[in-house]
Amino acid sequence: MNKPRETFNSRMGMLMAMAGSAIGLGNIWRFPYMMGRNGGAAFILIYIIMLVVLCLPVMVSEYLIGRRGGFNPFSSFDRLAPGSKWRWIGFLAVLSSACILSFYCVVGGWSVKYLLDSCTLAFSNPHSDYAAAFGGFIGSPFKPLLYTLIFLGLTGLIIVFGVHKGIERMSKIMITVLFVIIVLVVVRSLTLPGAVDGVRYMFVPDFSKVTAGTCISAMGQAFFSLSIGCGTILTYASYVSKQENILASSAWISFFDTLFAIIAGLAIIPAVYAIAYMNGVEPDVSAGPGLVFITLPGVFSQMPLGGVVAILFFLALLLAALTSAISLMEVVVAFIIEELRRSRARAVLMSFLVCGVVGVFCSLSFGPLEGFKLFGLSVFDFFDYITSNIMLPVGGLLLAVFAGWRLKRANYLDELTNGGKLNIPRWLALTIYYLVKLVAPVGISLIFLNCLFS
């Protein structure tokens, strides 16, 4: 551990990498259908409130712990609370990242396949039924395995080059291309007849549809969208300069993440409304996880220039999946490098093998292993459930408790203000601290209970 660690070479590179960690399938895949299920504009408004009041302070705390600890999650907690059991929070974060990556790479593999098929169909038969073309792939016996491993291999290939030459450099490229592509898809979506109803659904709130469940769902989506509790922010923060403004960086990352989620919604929801308008049927924006992988391909097949839009959309989906997968694998790689004393190349290979094996079983749960159940769930659903509903909320809760109750207030404020060098008003610094200490544990507990019993 005495060997000098890599760091991000520029503030923009650091912001792009951390934004890439947050911007992922949760923004393109999960946010639109969660919004569709929970009333559209009202959900977005509550989401933003929850993000500012609850999630941003917790994110600041994870960032703070990572930079002050200066190592992987396990060693960072051990360094800040020597000889205590708090370091196992860090191990839980590493385990969470490994488990998430194991099923996440399956969905990432789907995005690779959908992109390749979109290119083929767009040039061979632009008016193909995309939904029918994609429909048989996920449930096929072994084809998804290849794409799962391809996606995981792409992730490892980027990480093996290190923090600066791999993660930082590729994050700059991918996030920039991602934003350009998704904006192009939004422009096409908004120019369709009937799309204005989708825009109205997203930005004209109907508070009569708001329930306690809506608030909990918005809180949960904001929490998971920022990747809090799985060690990605903490690990990236350990590569950040001591001169960086933690509060400003966290605010920018949250802003980029929220902006992208709303832009992704604009790419999908108005298009669904437009095709429903053309066919004279009611729009189905609450289709759940199938909104992107089942409903949307059907929209592309009926949309003018749908082939081109499909290529752009699934390229954006792949890039978003990669930026998040990189951060998840880096948590595991950093742990192996620093705790097991392996080289980066060997750590990447070990991560690939472990997550790849579990990923294969997750992928097969849609085909040959469909009947195999773990506690009544398919292998894929089991890993999705235990990470989203148990590991992340518990990890986030323990992180908030550590920051608010175990870490001394003086140390918290010292790190937040860079030893008093930053001119952050004391009332603001104390507000963030007490939100983490008193409010965050209650909010995260509600998320946990809602996830556990819903």
N, C-alpha and C positions, 0 to 999 in steps of 0.2 A: 504493500500500500504506500510505500515511500516513493514509488515511481511517480513522476509528475503526470497528472491527469490531463487529458485533452480538454479544451474549452472551445466554446463558440467564438469565432473570429470577429463577428460583427453583431451589432444590435439587431439589424434587420434579419440576419440569418437566424439569430436566436428566436426572434418573434415569429418568423416563418415556420421554424421547426415546431415551436410550441403551439402555434395556431394549427399546424398540420396534425399535431397530436389530438387536438380537440375536434377539428373538422374531419369527419369521417362518415361512415355509413349511417351513424346516428343522425346526421344532418339531412342526408338525402333520402335514406331509407326510413328512418324512424320518425323524424320530426313531422313530415307531411301527413302520415297516417294518424299520428297522435293528435295533431291539430284537427284532422278531419273527424276524429272520434269525439273530440271535446269542444266543438263549437266554433272553430276557426279563430276569428279576430279576438274574441274574449280570452281564448287560451293563450294567444301570443302575448297579450297584455299582461296576464297573470304570470306567464313564463318570464317575461323581462323583470317584473317586480321580484319574483323569487330569485332570479339570477343575481340581482343587485344586492338584495338584503341577506340572502343565505349563502349562495354558491360562491360569489366573488370573495367574501371574507375567508371562506374555507380554502379556496384556491390560493389566496395570498398566503395562508398559513402553510399549505403544502409546499409552495414555492420557497417560503422562508425556511422551513425545516430542511429542505433539500440543499439550499445554498449554504446554510449554517453548518449542516452536517458534512457536506462536501464529498459524500460517497454514495454508493448504491443505497436503496431504502433500508436494508438490514443494518448496515454499518452506520448510516446516518443517525438512526434512532439510538443505536448503541453508543455512539459518540456523544449525543446530547443527554442521554440518561445512562451513564456507565454502570454496568453490572446489574441493570434492572431487566425486567421481562418486557419492557416496552419495545425492545428490538424486534420482537415477534410480530409487531404491527408491520414492520418493514418486510418481514418474510411473507406475511399474508399478502402484501401488495405484490411481491414477486410472483407468488403462487397465482394470484388473481390474474395478472398479466399473462402468464403462461396458459391458464385455462381459457381466458378470453380469446387469445390468439389461436388456440386450437380449434375453436369452432368458427372464429372470425375468418380464418383463411379459407374455409369452405365457401362462405358467401363471397369472399374476394375472388375465389376461383370461378364462381358463377359469373361475376362481372367480366372476367377475362373471356369466358366462353361467349357471353352475350355480345361483347364488343366484336369478337371475331365473326360471329354469325351475322351481326348487323352489317359489317363490311361486305360480307359475301352476298347477303340478300339485297343490299342497296345497289350493288352493281349487276347482279344477275336477274333479280326480279324485284324492282322497287315497290311493287304493290303486294308483296307477300303478306301473308297472315303471320305477323311476328309472334303473336301469342301462341299459335299452333306450332311454329318452328321452335320456340323455346320450351314449350310445355313438356315435351318428353325427356328433356335433358336431365333435369334435377333428379328424377326418379329412376334414371337408367342405372344399370348395375355398377359399371366401373368407369365410365367416361369422366364423371365429376372428380374422381380421385386424381387424374392427371392434372386437371386445372387447379385443384387444391394445392398440389405440390409445386406447380409452376408459380402460383401466386406467392407461396411461402418462400420459394427459391428467389424470386425477385426481391422480396423483402430482405432476405439474408444477404443478397448480392450488394445491396446498397449499404447495409450496416457494416459489412466486413471492411469497408474503406475508412471507417472511423467517424468521429463526430464531425470534424470539419469537412473532409473530402467526401464523405458519404452522406450523413444525415443533413448537415447544414446546406451543402451544395445542392442536393437533390430536392430538398424541401423548398428552396427558393424557386427552382424551376417548376416543380409540380404544383405548388400553390398558385403561382402566377398563371400557369396554363389552365388550371382548374377554374379560377375565377373568370377568365376570358371565355372559356367554353360554356360555363353555366349561364353567363350573361347572354351569350348568343342563343342558347336554348330558351331563355326567358323571353327574348325579343320575338322569337318564332311563336312561342306559346301565346303571347299577348296579342299577336296579330290575327289569331284565329277568330272567326265569328262566334259570339257567345262567351268569349273568354272573360269579358268584363264582369260576368256574374261570379266567376271564380275569384277575381280581384276583390269584389265587394264582400265575398264570404271571408276573405283573409283580413280585410281592413275595416269593415263596419261591424263592430261588436254587438252581439245579441246576449245581454247579460241574463236573460231569462233562462238560458241553457247552462248557466254556471252552477255547479254544485260543489259540495266539499270534495267529491272525487275529482272534479276538474282541477281544483287547486293542488291536490296531492299529485295528480298526474303531471301538472305543469312543473311542480317542484322537482319531481323525480326526473323529468326530461332534462331540466336545466342542470341537475346534478350529474346525470350520466353523460350529457353532451360535452361537458368540460373535462371528462375523464378523471374525475376526482376519486381518490381512494385506491387506484390501481398502481400508483407509483410512477406514472409516466411524467407528470409535472415535476415530481420530486427528483427523479433521475435527471431530467433535462436541466433542472435548476442547479444541480451539482456541477454542471459544466458552465455556469454563468459567472461573469465577473462580479466581484464584490462592490463595484461601483454602480452596478445596474439598479435602477429604481424598481423595486419589486411591485409596488402598488401600481405604478404607471404601466408596467409590462403586463400585469395581470388584467388590468382594465382593457388594454388594447387587445389582448388575446380573447377576452370575453366578448368584446365588441365584434371582432372578426368572426368569431364562432356564431354569434347571434345573427349577424348580417348574412352570413352564408346560409344559415338555416332558413331564413326568410326568403332569400333569393331562390333556394332550392324549392321552397313551397310555391313560389311564383312560376317556376319551371314546370311544375307538375299539376297543381290544383286547377289553374285556368284552362290547361289543356284537357283535363278530364271533363270540366264543365262544357268546354267547346264541343267536344265529340258527343257528349250527351245532348247538347242543343241541336247538333246536326241530325242526330238519330231520333230526336223527339222523346227521349227518356230522361229519367231522373239521374243526376250525377251521383256516382258512388265514390265519395272521398273518404269513406270510413272502412275501406276494404282491408284494413289491417296490414300486416307485413307483406301481403301479396300485392299491395298498391303499386310498387315499383317493378316487381318481377313478373306479375301476371296481368294486372289491369293496364299498366302503362304500355307494354308491348302491343296490346290490342288498340290502344290509342294511336300509336305510331303507324299501324297498318292502315288507318283511315285518314291520317293527316297528310295534307299536301307537303311534299318534301320530307315525308316521315322517315325515309331511309337515312337521310343526312342527319336529321334530328336524333335518330336512334344511335347513330355512330357517335355523335357528340356527347349525348347523354351518358352512354355506357362507358365512354372514355373518361368522362368526369367522375363517374361512379368508381371506376378502377383507381384513378388517381387519389380520390378521397379515401378509399379503402387502404391504399398503400401508405399514405402519410400516417394514418393511425396505426397500421400494423407495424411500421418501423418503430414507432415509440413504444409499442407493447413489447416487441422483441428486444429492444435496447435495454429495457428494465431487467430482463432475464440475462442478457449478455453481460451487462455491467455487474450483476451479482456473481456470475460464474467467473469473470475475470478477477474480481477483487476478493471473493471468498474462497474459490476453488483454485485460484492462481493459474488460470489457463490463458493462453494467448487469445486475442480477439477472434482470429480465424477459427480456433478450436471451439471457442464459446459460441460462435454463430452456428457451427456445425452441430454442436450438442443441442442447442435450442431448436434447430431445424428438425433434428431426429425426434426429440421428445414431442414437440408440438405437431410434427408431421404424423407420427404414429396415432396420437389422439385424434388429429384432424381426419385421418382416414376412417376411423370408427364413426366420427361425427357425420362424415359424408355418406358412409354406407347405411346410416340410419334412415336415409330416404330411399334406399333400395333393398339390397339383400338382408340387411339387419333391421328392417323396418319393424319386425315383430319383437325384437329384443328390447327389453325395457329396464331402466334403472329407476327404482322407486316409482314405477308407473309412467315414466317419461322415456322418450327416445333418447339416444346418446346425445344427439345435438341439443335437444330441448333440455336435457339434464344439465349440461354445462352452461347453457344459456341461463337457466333458472338459478343455479347455485351462485353464478357470478353476479348477475344483475340483481337478484333478489336477496342474496345473503352476503357474499364476499364484499362487494362494493359498498353497500350501506354500512356494514359492520366496520370495514376498513376506514370509511369516511368518518364514522362516528368516533372511533378510537383516535383518529388523527385530530379531530376537533377537540376531544377531551385532553389529549396530550398537549396541544398548542395552548389551550385555555387554562388547564389546571396543573399540568406537570412542568411545562416550560415556564420559567419565571417571567413575570410581566416585563421586568427591566430588560431581559434578554430579547423578548419578543419585540419590544419597541426599539431596542438598539439595532436589531437586524433590519427592521422595517425602515428605519431612518438612516441606514448606513452609518451607524455610530454618531448620529446627530448631524451628519453632513447635509442631509436632505431637508429642505424646508417644508416638511409635512406638518400641518397644524396639529397640535397635540390632541384637540378634540376629535379630529378625524382618525388619528392613530388609535386613540382609546375606544372610539366607536367600533372600529374594525375588531379590536381585541375583544371587546365585550359581546359583540355579535357572535364571535367564534366561541367564546366562553359560555354564554348563556342561551343564545337563540339557536345556534347551529345544532347542538345536541338534540334539542326538542324537534326541530324540523327534520333532521335526518332520521330520528326515531320514528316519526310519522311515515316517512318514505319507506322505512324498513317494514313497519307493520302493514302498510298498504300492500307492499310487494309480497309479503309473506302470506297474506290471507286473501288477496284478490284472485 
